[in-house]
Amino acid sequence: MSQPTRKILVHTCCLACASYVFSQLEKAGFIVVAFFFNPEVDDYGEHRKRLLDLTKYCSENGLELIVPEYNPEEFTGMIMPYKDKNSIKYITDNDRYRRRRCQLCNSMVIQKTVEQAKKNRFKYATTTLLCSPYKDHDAIIEIGNEKSLDYGVSFYYQDFRKGYWTGRNFARNHRGHLPSYCGCLESFKEGRLE
């Protein structure tokens, strides 16, 4: 069997999702490079736990890991106009606000991922968000395809949801942190399980 030669940059949210997604991408013939960009995780302790788990996993499995500077303001500054009652962008309906917040978050992380893929001359990019049954896959695919066109990168889609619990069990069995919410503190307050 020939060695994989296609590198793929994978936006990575946590060990649980990464462990399953990485294994499936390797089976598909990709060389995985992890990209930990998660400014929406605005609790420093939560961000650190996720990063430490991923760093250990990548080190043990010989995977490259790219970690840009952590700046939660990238996310909070972006959603602030939608929360500010004095802003023309203010959204009063909680469900509409949540959908908009998630759309902005997904757009932010995917954009940064395809930018990094282009910078590193990778032809492919994807995200472990596609492992979560709580995410809107159609919206992620649309954003991924749109952003990747801007950078000449191919957004790779695969439905990884069937491995969600496999990944969580992997993290549990390896004493990894199991996130109980998507990332932002608002998703934590809403009880939006990850």
C-alpha positions, 0 to 999 in steps of 0.5 A, a space after each residue: 500500500 502506498 503512503 498517503 501524500 495528501 496533506 489536510 489541515 483539520 480545524 480541531 476543537 477537542 480530543 474526543 472529536 479529533 481522535 475519531 476524525 483523524 483516524 477516518 481521514 488517515 483511512 481516506 489517505 490523508 496526512 493529518 495536520 491539526 489546527 487548534 484555533 478556538 477563540 470562541 472557547 472564552 474560558 481560559 481553563 477550558 481552552 487550556 484543557 482542550 489544547 493540552 489533550 490535543 498536544 499530547 495526542 499529536 505528540 504520541 501519534 507523530 502528528 503536526 499541530 499548529 496553534 495560533 495565538 489565543 485571543 478570545 476577543 476575536 470571537 466576543 468582539 464579533 458577536 457583541 453588536 448582536 447582543 448590544 441593545 443600542 446596535 442596529 444589529 441587535 437580535 432580540 429573539 434568542 433562537 435567531 441570536 443563537 443561530 447567528 452566533 453559531 454561524 459567525 463562529 463556524 465562519 470564523 474558524 473555517 475561514 482561519 483554517 482555509 487561510 492557514 491551509 493556503 499559507 502552508 500550501 495544503 490543498 485540503 482543509 476540514 473541521 472536526 465540527 463535522 463530528 458533532 451531531 449537535 452542529 448544522 452540517 448543511 451550514 458548515 458545508 456551505 461556509 466551508 465551500 464558500 471560504 475555500 473557494 476564496 483561497 483555492 483550497 478544497 473543503 473536504 466533507 465527510 459525515 463523521 457523526 457516527 463516530 461522535 460517541 466513539 471519540 468521546 469514549 476514546 477521550 474518556 478511556 485516555 483520561 482526556 477532558 470531555 467538553 460538556 459544551 460547544 465552546 463559548 460561555 453562552 453555549 455553556 449557559 444554554 446547556 448546549 451539549 457538545 
